[in-house]
Amino acid sequence: MDDVRVAAIASLTPLEELDSDPFLVDTRSQHAMCARWAADKGYVVSRELLFYGLPPDHRMLWADVESGAVDLFVAPNERVLDRAVTSARDFVAECERRGVRLETAGLDEPAYDAAMKAHVHRRLSMPTAGYDGC
């Protein structure tokens, strides 16, 4: 049986929103949730996508689908999808029009305490300093 290839969608949300909604800022946890969902289904994450307010018909979204590298999209939840594309409803319609499945992982988000928020802040605010998030 062929592997189902998944494109995991994460939202690129500004670091300034870390205190109000840390999961939307924590792209690593968003992708991890999608990977867990895919693994539970026996699927393979072939692409990790990261964007904010992308139009649903943007060619970047569909290039991997058209080349056969992606069979379905998964977002961690509706909130992430709402941030990632300009219109989640239009993206759903575009997926239907193109015959591509769109799923939401719907798993529990991590609980963010002050230490976890600080870790996310360090990781995202120091990428050019060589910090790798460990």
N, CA, C and O atoms as CSV, one atom per row, in Angstrom:
chain,resi,resn,atom,element,x,y,z
A,1,MET,N,N,0.846,-1.185,0.000
A,1,MET,CA,C,0.000,0.000,0.000
A,1,MET,C,C,0.881,1.234,0.000
A,1,MET,O,O,1.875,1.287,0.724
A,2,ASP,N,N,0.528,2.224,-0.804
A,2,ASP,CA,C,1.277,3.470,-0.854
A,2,ASP,C,C,1.009,4.290,0.398
A,2,ASP,O,O,-0.085,4.260,0.962
A,3,ASP,N,N,2.047,5.031,0.821
A,3,ASP,CA,C,1.886,5.933,1.949
A,3,ASP,C,C,1.034,7.127,1.537
A,3,ASP,O,O,1.131,7.614,0.410
A,4,VAL,N,N,0.198,7.592,2.461
A,4,VAL,CA,C,-0.545,8.822,2.251
A,4,VAL,C,C,0.389,9.947,2.682
A,4,VAL,O,O,0.870,9.975,3.815
A,5,ARG,N,N,0.634,10.869,1.763
A,5,ARG,CA,C,1.573,11.963,2.015
A,5,ARG,C,C,0.806,13.210,2.440
A,5,ARG,O,O,-0.120,13.665,1.769
A,6,VAL,N,N,1.231,13.743,3.583
A,6,VAL,CA,C,0.515,14.823,4.248
A,6,VAL,C,C,1.333,16.108,4.219
A,6,VAL,O,O,2.547,16.092,4.421
A,7,ALA,N,N,0.656,17.211,3.967
A,7,ALA,CA,C,1.247,18.540,4.139
A,7,ALA,C,C,0.687,19.103,5.434
A,7,ALA,O,O,-0.516,19.337,5.548
A,8,ALA,N,N,1.559,19.322,6.409
A,8,ALA,CA,C,1.174,19.844,7.716
A,8,ALA,C,C,1.213,21.365,7.681
A,8,ALA,O,O,2.240,21.961,7.355
A,9,ILE,N,N,0.094,21.987,8.015
A,9,ILE,CA,C,-0.028,23.439,7.975
A,9,ILE,C,C,0.162,24.022,9.365
A,9,ILE,O,O,-0.472,23.583,10.324
A,10,ALA,N,N,1.040,25.015,9.469
A,10,ALA,CA,C,1.214,25.786,10.707
A,10,ALA,C,C,1.046,27.256,10.371
A,10,ALA,O,O,1.294,27.684,9.243
A,11,SER,N,N,0.618,28.028,11.373
A,11,SER,CA,C,0.418,29.456,11.148
A,11,SER,C,C,1.625,30.240,11.635
A,11,SER,O,O,2.160,29.985,12.714
A,12,LEU,N,N,2.031,31.174,10.840
A,12,LEU,CA,C,3.132,32.059,11.192
A,12,LEU,C,C,2.522,33.266,11.902
A,12,LEU,O,O,2.178,34.264,11.269
A,13,THR,N,N,2.395,33.162,13.212
A,13,THR,CA,C,1.758,34.194,14.019
A,13,THR,C,C,2.839,35.005,14.728
A,13,THR,O,O,3.807,34.431,15.226
A,14,PRO,N,N,2.694,36.320,14.783
A,14,PRO,CA,C,3.732,37.164,15.385
A,14,PRO,C,C,4.035,36.797,16.844
A,14,PRO,O,O,3.146,36.437,17.616
A,15,LEU,N,N,5.307,36.902,17.185
A,15,LEU,CA,C,5.775,36.602,18.537
A,15,LEU,C,C,5.060,37.454,19.586
A,15,LEU,O,O,4.941,37.042,20.739
A,16,GLU,N,N,4.592,38.619,19.201
A,16,GLU,CA,C,3.889,39.507,20.137
A,16,GLU,C,C,2.623,38.867,20.695
A,16,GLU,O,O,2.114,39.315,21.722
A,17,GLU,N,N,2.111,37.842,20.049
A,17,GLU,CA,C,0.888,37.187,20.513
A,17,GLU,C,C,1.162,35.986,21.418
A,17,GLU,O,O,0.249,35.225,21.741
A,18,LEU,N,N,2.420,35.820,21.824
A,18,LEU,CA,C,2.796,34.664,22.647
A,18,LEU,C,C,1.999,34.590,23.940
A,18,LEU,O,O,1.553,33.507,24.319
A,19,ASP,N,N,1.810,35.710,24.625
A,19,ASP,CA,C,1.074,35.676,25.891
A,19,ASP,C,C,-0.412,35.408,25.705
A,19,ASP,O,O,-1.023,34.728,26.529
A,20,SER,N,N,-1.004,35.933,24.632
A,20,SER,CA,C,-2.444,35.769,24.452
A,20,SER,C,C,-2.826,34.417,23.858
A,20,SER,O,O,-3.887,33.885,24.184
A,21,ASP,N,N,-1.984,33.850,22.994
A,21,ASP,CA,C,-2.303,32.556,22.390
A,21,ASP,C,C,-1.009,31.841,21.997
A,21,ASP,O,O,-0.636,31.828,20.824
A,22,PRO,N,N,-0.332,31.251,22.970
A,22,PRO,CA,C,0.990,30.668,22.705
A,22,PRO,C,C,1.008,29.577,21.648
A,22,PRO,O,O,1.990,29.456,20.916
A,23,PHE,N,N,-0.045,28.782,21.544
A,23,PHE,CA,C,-0.033,27.707,20.560
A,23,PHE,C,C,0.014,28.256,19.136
A,23,PHE,O,O,0.669,27.675,18.270
A,24,LEU,N,N,-0.670,29.364,18.887
A,24,LEU,CA,C,-0.633,29.952,17.546
A,24,LEU,C,C,0.757,30.439,17.168
A,24,LEU,O,O,1.090,30.511,15.985
A,25,VAL,N,N,1.565,30.771,18.157
A,25,VAL,CA,C,2.928,31.248,17.916
A,25,VAL,C,C,3.911,30.083,17.811
A,25,VAL,O,O,4.920,30.178,17.113
A,26,ASP,N,N,3.616,29.002,18.495
A,26,ASP,CA,C,4.535,27.865,18.605
A,26,ASP,C,C,4.398,26.925,17.400
A,26,ASP,O,O,3.717,25.901,17.468
A,27,THR,N,N,5.048,27.289,16.318
A,27,THR,CA,C,4.938,26.513,15.083
A,27,THR,C,C,5.488,25.099,15.238
A,27,THR,O,O,5.001,24.167,14.598
A,28,ARG,N,N,6.492,24.940,16.078
A,28,ARG,CA,C,7.056,23.607,16.291
A,28,ARG,C,C,6.002,22.667,16.895
A,28,ARG,O,O,5.889,21.515,16.477
A,29,SER,N,N,5.245,23.148,17.861
A,29,SER,CA,C,4.192,22.316,18.461
A,29,SER,C,C,3.047,22.075,17.486
A,29,SER,O,O,2.427,21.012,17.507
A,30,GLN,N,N,2.763,23.057,16.632
A,30,GLN,CA,C,1.723,22.859,15.622
A,30,GLN,C,C,2.116,21.742,14.661
A,30,GLN,O,O,1.314,20.856,14.364
A,31,HIS,N,N,3.348,21.792,14.182
A,31,HIS,CA,C,3.803,20.730,13.280
A,31,HIS,C,C,3.882,19.386,13.994
A,31,HIS,O,O,3.584,18.351,13.399
A,32,ALA,N,N,4.279,19.391,15.258
A,32,ALA,CA,C,4.341,18.143,16.026
A,32,ALA,C,C,2.955,17.524,16.178
A,32,ALA,O,O,2.806,16.304,16.103
A,33,MET,N,N,1.947,18.354,16.389
A,33,MET,CA,C,0.586,17.842,16.511
A,33,MET,C,C,0.145,17.202,15.188
A,33,MET,O,O,-0.469,16.135,15.186
A,34,CYS,N,N,0.455,17.844,14.088
A,34,CYS,CA,C,0.114,17.280,12.775
A,34,CYS,C,C,0.859,15.967,12.536
A,34,CYS,O,O,0.291,15.015,12.001
A,35,ALA,N,N,2.116,15.921,12.930
A,35,ALA,CA,C,2.914,14.699,12.758
A,35,ALA,C,C,2.350,13.556,13.606
A,35,ALA,O,O,2.296,12.413,13.151
A,36,ARG,N,N,1.934,13.859,14.830
A,36,ARG,CA,C,1.325,12.837,15.696
A,36,ARG,C,C,0.040,12.313,15.064
A,36,ARG,O,O,-0.201,11.106,15.031
A,37,TRP,N,N,-0.777,13.228,14.566
A,37,TRP,CA,C,-2.020,12.835,13.917
A,37,TRP,C,C,-1.729,11.924,12.720
A,37,TRP,O,O,-2.355,10.876,12.560
A,38,ALA,N,N,-0.781,12.334,11.892
A,38,ALA,CA,C,-0.437,11.548,10.700
A,38,ALA,C,C,0.095,10.168,11.087
A,38,ALA,O,O,-0.303,9.162,10.499
A,39,ALA,N,N,0.978,10.118,12.059
A,39,ALA,CA,C,1.551,8.837,12.491
A,39,ALA,C,C,0.462,7.908,13.028
A,39,ALA,O,O,0.488,6.704,12.773
A,40,ASP,N,N,-0.493,8.470,13.771
A,40,ASP,CA,C,-1.598,7.658,14.296
A,40,ASP,C,C,-2.433,7.041,13.177
A,40,ASP,O,O,-3.030,5.980,13.357
A,41,LYS,N,N,-2.474,7.701,12.033
A,41,LYS,CA,C,-3.238,7.208,10.886
A,41,LYS,C,C,-2.388,6.341,9.960
A,41,LYS,O,O,-2.911,5.736,9.024
A,42,GLY,N,N,-1.087,6.277,10.215
A,42,GLY,CA,C,-0.193,5.541,9.325
A,42,GLY,C,C,0.221,6.349,8.108
A,42,GLY,O,O,0.665,5.786,7.107
A,43,TYR,N,N,0.077,7.666,8.188
A,43,TYR,CA,C,0.426,8.569,7.093
A,43,TYR,C,C,1.834,9.114,7.299
A,43,TYR,O,O,2.425,8.958,8.368
A,44,VAL,N,N,2.355,9.748,6.271
A,44,VAL,CA,C,3.701,10.317,6.302
A,44,VAL,C,C,3.616,11.815,6.039
A,44,VAL,O,O,3.012,12.236,5.053
A,45,VAL,N,N,4.213,12.622,6.910
A,45,VAL,CA,C,4.287,14.061,6.652
A,45,VAL,C,C,5.408,14.287,5.651
A,45,VAL,O,O,6.580,14.059,5.949
A,46,SER,N,N,5.035,14.736,4.466
A,46,SER,CA,C,6.027,14.965,3.414
A,46,SER,C,C,6.380,16.442,3.280
A,46,SER,O,O,7.411,16.785,2.701
A,47,ARG,N,N,5.526,17.321,3.815
A,47,ARG,CA,C,5.780,18.756,3.764
A,47,ARG,C,C,5.321,19.402,5.056
A,47,ARG,O,O,4.272,19.055,5.599
A,48,GLU,N,N,6.113,20.343,5.543
A,48,GLU,CA,C,5.711,21.196,6.655
A,48,GLU,C,C,5.560,22.601,6.099
A,48,GLU,O,O,6.541,23.223,5.691
A,49,LEU,N,N,4.350,23.093,6.085
A,49,LEU,CA,C,4.055,24.411,5.545
A,49,LEU,C,C,3.907,25.411,6.679
A,49,LEU,O,O,3.395,25.085,7.751
A,50,LEU,N,N,4.359,26.628,6.431
A,50,LEU,CA,C,4.320,27.686,7.440
A,50,LEU,C,C,3.986,28.986,6.732
A,50,LEU,O,O,4.786,29.502,5.952
A,51,PHE,N,N,2.792,29.516,7.011
A,51,PHE,CA,C,2.417,30.772,6.395
A,51,PHE,C,C,1.349,31.480,7.204
A,51,PHE,O,O,0.750,30.911,8.117
A,52,TYR,N,N,1.123,32.741,6.845
A,52,TYR,CA,C,0.154,33.591,7.526
A,52,TYR,C,C,-0.631,34.361,6.475
A,52,TYR,O,O,-0.058,35.121,5.695
A,53,GLY,N,N,-1.926,34.164,6.458
A,53,GLY,CA,C,-2.776,34.913,5.554
A,53,GLY,C,C,-2.521,34.654,4.081
A,53,GLY,O,O,-2.595,35.574,3.267
A,54,LEU,N,N,-2.223,33.417,3.731
A,54,LEU,CA,C,-1.979,33.061,2.330
A,54,LEU,C,C,-3.318,32.877,1.617
A,54,LEU,O,O,-4.221,32.243,2.163
A,55,PRO,N,N,-3.458,33.416,0.417
A,55,PRO,CA,C,-4.709,33.194,-0.327
A,55,PRO,C,C,-4.902,31.696,-0.617
A,55,PRO,O,O,-3.943,31.006,-0.960
A,56,PRO,N,N,-6.119,31.201,-0.482
A,56,PRO,CA,C,-6.385,29.769,-0.670
A,56,PRO,C,C,-6.019,29.212,-2.035
A,56,PRO,O,O,-5.821,28.005,-2.178
A,57,ASP,N,N,-5.926,30.068,-3.033
A,57,ASP,CA,C,-5.582,29.582,-4.363
A,57,ASP,C,C,-4.115,29.841,-4.715
A,57,ASP,O,O,-3.719,29.697,-5.871
A,58,HIS,N,N,-3.320,30.219,-3.731
A,58,HIS,CA,C,-1.898,30.513,-3.987
A,58,HIS,C,C,-1.199,29.270,-4.529
A,58,HIS,O,O,-1.389,28.165,-4.021
A,59,ARG,N,N,-0.397,29.464,-5.556
A,59,ARG,CA,C,0.250,28.316,-6.217
A,59,ARG,C,C,1.169,27.536,-5.286
A,59,ARG,O,O,1.374,26.340,-5.493
A,60,MET,N,N,1.730,28.187,-4.257
A,60,MET,CA,C,2.591,27.479,-3.311
A,60,MET,C,C,1.836,26.352,-2.592
A,60,MET,O,O,2.392,25.285,-2.329
A,61,LEU,N,N,0.585,26.604,-2.287
A,61,LEU,CA,C,-0.229,25.584,-1.619
A,61,LEU,C,C,-0.447,24.358,-2.492
A,61,LEU,O,O,-0.534,23.240,-1.985
A,62,TRP,N,N,-0.533,24.557,-3.770
A,62,TRP,CA,C,-0.989,23.503,-4.666
A,62,TRP,C,C,0.116,22.847,-5.476
A,62,TRP,O,O,-0.127,21.829,-6.125
A,63,ALA,N,N,1.316,23.397,-5.460
A,63,ALA,CA,C,2.415,22.846,-6.263
A,63,ALA,C,C,2.717,21.395,-5.879
A,63,ALA,O,O,2.895,20.548,-6.755
A,64,ASP,N,N,2.774,21.109,-4.591
A,64,ASP,CA,C,3.074,19.739,-4.151
A,64,ASP,C,C,1.928,18.781,-4.438
A,64,ASP,O,O,2.154,17.599,-4.696
A,65,VAL,N,N,0.706,19.283,-4.393
A,65,VAL,CA,C,-0.447,18.456,-4.742
A,65,VAL,C,C,-0.383,18.110,-6.227
A,65,VAL,O,O,-0.553,16.954,-6.615
A,66,GLU,N,N,-0.137,19.118,-7.042
A,66,GLU,CA,C,-0.104,18.909,-8.487
A,66,GLU,C,C,1.041,18.002,-8.918
A,66,GLU,O,O,0.923,17.280,-9.908
A,67,SER,N,N,2.168,18.035,-8.169
A,67,SER,CA,C,3.303,17.177,-8.521
A,67,SER,C,C,3.158,15.763,-7.957
A,67,SER,O,O,3.973,14.890,-8.257
A,68,GLY,N,N,2.124,15.534,-7.140
A,68,GLY,CA,C,1.908,14.210,-6.564
A,68,GLY,C,C,2.654,13.970,-5.265
A,68,GLY,O,O,2.689,12.839,-4.778
A,69,ALA,N,N,3.252,15.010,-4.691
A,69,ALA,CA,C,4.017,14.860,-3.448
A,69,ALA,C,C,3.139,14.957,-2.204
A,69,ALA,O,O,3.580,14.602,-1.111
A,70,VAL,N,N,1.910,15.429,-2.355
A,70,VAL,CA,C,1.000,15.607,-1.221
A,70,VAL,C,C,-0.375,15.075,-1.597
A,70,VAL,O,O,-0.895,15.360,-2.676
A,71,ASP,N,N,-0.960,14.287,-0.674
A,71,ASP,CA,C,-2.298,13.738,-0.884
A,71,ASP,C,C,-3.369,14.448,-0.064
A,71,ASP,O,O,-4.540,14.465,-0.444
A,72,LEU,N,N,-2.966,15.029,1.054
A,72,LEU,CA,C,-3.930,15.722,1.902
A,72,LEU,C,C,-3.231,16.770,2.745
A,72,LEU,O,O,-2.020,16.719,2.959
A,73,PHE,N,N,-4.029,17.729,3.221
A,73,PHE,CA,C,-3.556,18.762,4.132
A,73,PHE,C,C,-4.086,18.449,5.526
A,73,PHE,O,O,-5.191,17.928,5.677
A,74,VAL,N,N,-3.289,18.772,6.546
A,74,VAL,CA,C,-3.772,18.712,7.917
A,74,VAL,C,C,-3.290,19.965,8.644
A,74,VAL,O,O,-2.136,20.376,8.523
A,75,ALA,N,N,-4.204,20.552,9.395
A,75,ALA,CA,C,-3.887,21.673,10.272
A,75,ALA,C,C,-4.173,21.206,11.696
A,75,ALA,O,O,-5.034,20.352,11.904
A,76,PRO,N,N,-3.466,21.752,12.668
A,76,PRO,CA,C,-3.707,21.316,14.051
A,76,PRO,C,C,-5.152,21.531,14.498
A,76,PRO,O,O,-5.738,20.671,15.156
A,77,ASN,N,N,-5.725,22.686,14.137
A,77,ASN,CA,C,-7.107,22.992,14.504
A,77,ASN,C,C,-7.607,24.143,13.633
A,77,ASN,O,O,-6.867,24.677,12.808
A,78,GLU,N,N,-8.847,24.510,13.825
A,78,GLU,CA,C,-9.468,25.565,13.022
A,78,GLU,C,C,-8.806,26.921,13.249
A,78,GLU,O,O,-8.666,27.701,12.307
A,79,ARG,N,N,-8.397,27.216,14.487
A,79,ARG,CA,C,-7.746,28.499,14.780
A,79,ARG,C,C,-6.487,28.682,13.958
A,79,ARG,O,O,-6.244,29.760,13.415
A,80,VAL,N,N,-5.687,27.633,13.866
A,80,VAL,CA,C,-4.456,27.704,13.083
A,80,VAL,C,C,-4.796,27.903,11.610
A,80,VAL,O,O,-4.187,28.739,10.941
A,81,LEU,N,N,-5.749,27.154,11.107
A,81,LEU,CA,C,-6.134,27.283,9.703
A,81,LEU,C,C,-6.655,28.689,9.406
A,81,LEU,O,O,-6.367,29.251,8.349
A,82,ASP,N,N,-7.426,29.257,10.347
A,82,ASP,CA,C,-7.945,30.610,10.157
A,82,ASP,C,C,-6.826,31.639,10.034
A,82,ASP,O,O,-6.978,32.631,9.321
A,83,ARG,N,N,-5.714,31.419,10.714
A,83,ARG,CA,C,-4.567,32.323,10.628
A,83,ARG,C,C,-3.704,32.049,9.399
A,83,ARG,O,O,-3.138,32.971,8.811
A,84,ALA,N,N,-3.610,30.811,9.028
A,84,ALA,CA,C,-2.687,30.421,7.958
A,84,ALA,C,C,-3.165,30.909,6.585
A,84,ALA,O,O,-2.357,31.314,5.750
A,85,VAL,N,N,-4.463,30.869,6.361
A,85,VAL,CA,C,-5.002,31.295,5.068
A,85,VAL,C,C,-5.941,32.481,5.267
A,85,VAL,O,O,-6.469,32.695,6.358
A,86,THR,N,N,-6.138,33.245,4.197
A,86,THR,CA,C,-6.995,34.422,4.314
A,86,THR,C,C,-8.450,34.054,4.555
A,86,THR,O,O,-9.187,34.812,5.186
A,87,SER,N,N,-8.866,32.900,4.060
A,87,SER,CA,C,-10.228,32.438,4.268
A,87,SER,C,C,-10.235,30.918,4.366
A,87,SER,O,O,-10.019,30.216,3.379
A,88,ALA,N,N,-10.486,30.424,5.572
A,88,ALA,CA,C,-10.538,28.972,5.754
A,88,ALA,C,C,-11.683,28.376,4.923
A,88,ALA,O,O,-11.545,27.291,4.358
A,89,ARG,N,N,-12.794,29.079,4.854
A,89,ARG,CA,C,-13.936,28.588,4.078
A,89,ARG,C,C,-13.571,28.455,2.599
A,89,ARG,O,O,-13.920,27.467,1.952
A,90,ASP,N,N,-12.868,29.454,2.071
A,90,ASP,CA,C,-12.452,29.383,0.675
A,90,ASP,C,C,-11.409,28.289,0.452
A,90,ASP,O,O,-11.381,27.656,-0.604
A,91,PHE,N,N,-10.554,28.069,1.449
A,91,PHE,CA,C,-9.562,26.998,1.331
A,91,PHE,C,C,-10.248,25.633,1.320
A,91,PHE,O,O,-9.880,24.756,0.539
A,92,VAL,N,N,-11.232,25.460,2.174
A,92,VAL,CA,C,-12.016,24.213,2.178
A,92,VAL,C,C,-12.659,24.012,0.804
A,92,VAL,O,O,-12.622,22.912,0.252
A,93,ALA,N,N,-13.242,25.067,0.262
A,93,ALA,CA,C,-13.879,24.971,-1.061
A,93,ALA,C,C,-12.851,24.640,-2.143
A,93,ALA,O,O,-13.131,23.855,-3.049
A,94,GLU,N,N,-11.663,25.237,-2.049
A,94,GLU,CA,C,-10.622,24.954,-3.043
A,94,GLU,C,C,-10.147,23.508,-2.929
A,94,GLU,O,O,-9.892,22.859,-3.944
A,95,CYS,N,N,-10.027,23.002,-1.710
A,95,CYS,CA,C,-9.662,21.592,-1.526
A,95,CYS,C,C,-10.714,20.683,-2.141
A,95,CYS,O,O,-10.381,19.715,-2.825
A,96,GLU,N,N,-11.979,20.993,-1.899
A,96,GLU,CA,C,-13.056,20.190,-2.473
A,96,GLU,C,C,-13.027,20.248,-3.996
A,96,GLU,O,O,-13.192,19.230,-4.668
A,97,ARG,N,N,-12.819,21.441,-4.532
A,97,ARG,CA,C,-12.785,21.608,-5.989
A,97,ARG,C,C,-11.664,20.796,-6.615
A,97,ARG,O,O,-11.810,20.260,-7.713
A,98,ARG,N,N,-10.530,20.710,-5.901
A,98,ARG,CA,C,-9.367,19.988,-6.424
A,98,ARG,C,C,-9.337,18.517,-6.003
A,98,ARG,O,O,-8.450,17.769,-6.414
A,99,GLY,N,N,-10.300,18.108,-5.188
A,99,GLY,CA,C,-10.361,16.718,-4.756
A,99,GLY,C,C,-9.279,16.333,-3.753
A,99,GLY,O,O,-8.809,15.195,-3.741
A,100,VAL,N,N,-8.889,17.287,-2.915
A,100,VAL,CA,C,-7.840,17.049,-1.914
A,100,VAL,C,C,-8.468,17.092,-0.529
A,100,VAL,O,O,-9.202,18.022,-0.197
A,101,ARG,N,N,-8.173,16.083,0.269
A,101,ARG,CA,C,-8.690,16.059,1.641
A,101,ARG,C,C,-8.025,17.133,2.486
A,101,ARG,O,O,-6.849,17.451,2.305
A,102,LEU,N,N,-8.796,17.683,3.410
A,102,LEU,CA,C,-8.316,18.609,4.415
A,102,LEU,C,C,-8.823,18.120,5.753
A,102,LEU,O,O,-10.023,17.913,5.935
A,103,GLU,N,N,-7.910,17.937,6.688
A,103,GLU,CA,C,-8.264,17.440,8.025
A,103,GLU,C,C,-7.743,18.405,9.082
A,103,GLU,O,O,-6.834,19.195,8.826
A,104,THR,N,N,-8.321,18.331,10.255
A,104,THR,CA,C,-7.746,18.995,11.422
A,104,THR,C,C,-7.398,17.906,12.424
A,104,THR,O,O,-8.162,16.965,12.640
A,105,ALA,N,N,-6.236,18.057,13.024
A,105,ALA,CA,C,-5.765,17.033,13.968
A,105,ALA,C,C,-6.660,16.977,15.195
A,105,ALA,O,O,-7.009,15.893,15.662
A,106,GLY,N,N,-7.033,18.142,15.719
A,106,GLY,CA,C,-7.964,18.177,16.841
A,106,GLY,C,C,-7.444,17.562,18.127
A,106,GLY,O,O,-8.237,17.190,18.992
A,107,LEU,N,N,-6.136,17.448,18.274
A,107,LEU,CA,C,-5.565,16.911,19.505
A,107,LEU,C,C,-5.464,18.018,20.547
A,107,LEU,O,O,-5.597,19.197,20.220
A,108,ASP,N,N,-5.230,17.640,21.796
A,108,ASP,CA,C,-5.092,18.632,22.857
A,108,ASP,C,C,-3.842,19.467,22.657
A,108,ASP,O,O,-2.764,18.946,22.372
A,109,GLU,N,N,-4.006,20.765,22.812
A,109,GLU,CA,C,-2.859,21.665,22.746
A,109,GLU,C,C,-2.048,21.527,24.025
A,109,GLU,O,O,-2.592,21.197,25.078
A,110,PRO,N,N,-0.748,21.779,23.933
A,110,PRO,CA,C,0.054,21.754,25.159
A,110,PRO,C,C,-0.388,22.870,26.109
A,110,PRO,O,O,-0.891,23.906,25.675
A,111,ALA,N,N,-0.196,22.647,27.390
A,111,ALA,CA,C,-0.455,23.693,28.387
A,111,ALA,C,C,0.818,24.515,28.519
A,111,ALA,O,O,1.893,23.975,28.783
A,112,TYR,N,N,0.693,25.805,28.336
A,112,TYR,CA,C,1.859,26.686,28.349
A,112,TYR,C,C,1.979,27.380,29.690
A,112,TYR,O,O,1.109,28.155,30.087
A,113,ASP,N,N,3.075,27.090,30.384
A,113,ASP,CA,C,3.402,27.840,31.582
A,113,ASP,C,C,4.456,28.883,31.208
A,113,ASP,O,O,4.843,28.994,30.045
A,114,ALA,N,N,4.908,29.635,32.188
A,114,ALA,CA,C,5.880,30.703,31.920
A,114,ALA,C,C,7.171,30.144,31.316
A,114,ALA,O,O,7.759,30.767,30.431
A,115,ALA,N,N,7.612,28.986,31.783
A,115,ALA,CA,C,8.859,28.399,31.273
A,115,ALA,C,C,8.707,27.981,29.806
A,115,ALA,O,O,9.615,28.194,29.002
A,116,MET,N,N,7.567,27.389,29.459
A,116,MET,CA,C,7.351,26.991,28.056
A,116,MET,C,C,7.263,28.210,27.143
A,116,MET,O,O,7.800,28.200,26.036
A,117,LYS,N,N,6.590,29.255,27.606
A,117,LYS,CA,C,6.510,30.476,26.813
A,117,LYS,C,C,7.899,31.078,26.620
A,117,LYS,O,O,8.227,31.557,25.534
A,118,ALA,N,N,8.705,31.052,27.667
A,118,ALA,CA,C,10.068,31.590,27.565
A,118,ALA,C,C,10.888,30.778,26.567
A,118,ALA,O,O,11.675,31.338,25.804
A,119,HIS,N,N,10.705,29.474,26.573
A,119,HIS,CA,C,11.415,28.608,25.632
A,119,HIS,C,C,11.021,28.940,24.186
A,119,HIS,O,O,11.883,29.052,23.315
A,120,VAL,N,N,9.737,29.093,23.942
A,120,VAL,CA,C,9.257,29.449,22.602
A,120,VAL,C,C,9.808,30.815,22.215
A,120,VAL,O,O,10.252,31.010,21.084
A,121,HIS,N,N,9.781,31.752,23.142
A,121,HIS,CA,C,10.283,33.097,22.870
A,121,HIS,C,C,11.759,33.059,22.485
A,121,HIS,O,O,12.160,33.686,21.504
A,122,ARG,N,N,12.566,32.328,23.249
A,122,ARG,CA,C,14.003,32.219,22.938
A,122,ARG,C,C,14.224,31.596,21.567
A,122,ARG,O,O,15.026,32.083,20.771
A,123,ARG,N,N,13.516,30.536,21.311
A,123,ARG,CA,C,13.694,29.829,20.038
A,123,ARG,C,C,13.351,30.715,18.848
A,123,ARG,O,O,14.047,30.696,17.833
A,124,LEU,N,N,12.284,31.486,18.972
A,124,LEU,CA,C,11.841,32.292,17.841
A,124,LEU,C,C,12.533,33.641,17.739
A,124,LEU,O,O,12.581,34.234,16.661
A,125,SER,N,N,13.064,34.125,18.837
A,125,SER,CA,C,13.683,35.447,18.793
A,125,SER,C,C,15.180,35.395,18.546
A,125,SER,O,O,15.796,36.440,18.335
A,126,MET,N,N,15.788,34.209,18.567
A,126,MET,CA,C,17.233,34.107,18.403
A,126,MET,C,C,17.664,33.171,17.276
A,126,MET,O,O,18.719,32.548,17.395
A,127,PRO,N,N,16.913,33.041,16.204
A,127,PRO,CA,C,17.309,32.069,15.180
A,127,PRO,C,C,18.631,32.391,14.490
A,127,PRO,O,O,19.351,31.479,14.083
A,128,THR,N,N,18.952,33.648,14.356
A,128,THR,CA,C,20.207,33.990,13.674
A,128,THR,C,C,21.414,33.859,14.574
A,128,THR,O,O,22.548,33.945,14.104
A,129,ALA,N,N,21.193,33.652,15.853
A,129,ALA,CA,C,22.298,33.490,16.789
A,129,ALA,C,C,22.738,32.026,16.876
A,129,ALA,O,O,23.630,31.686,17.654
A,130,GLY,N,N,22.118,31.177,16.085
A,130,GLY,CA,C,22.489,29.768,16.074
A,130,GLY,C,C,21.756,28.928,17.096
A,130,GLY,O,O,22.076,27.750,17.256
A,131,TYR,N,N,20.771,29.499,17.801
A,131,TYR,CA,C,20.012,28.735,18.776
A,131,TYR,C,C,19.118,27.751,18.055
A,131,TYR,O,O,18.363,28.135,17.162
A,132,ASP,N,N,19.194,26.486,18.432
A,132,ASP,CA,C,18.461,25.462,17.702
A,132,ASP,C,C,17.235,24.942,18.455
A,132,ASP,O,O,16.609,23.975,18.021
A,133,GLY,N,N,16.895,25.561,19.552
A,133,GLY,CA,C,15.699,25.172,20.259
A,133,GLY,C,C,15.865,24.055,21.262
A,133,GLY,O,O,14.880,23.624,21.862
A,134,CYS,N,N,17.059,23.578,21.463
A,134,CYS,CA,C,17.284,22.494,22.418
A,134,CYS,C,C,17.360,23.032,23.832
A,134,CYS,O,O,17.546,22.264,24.776
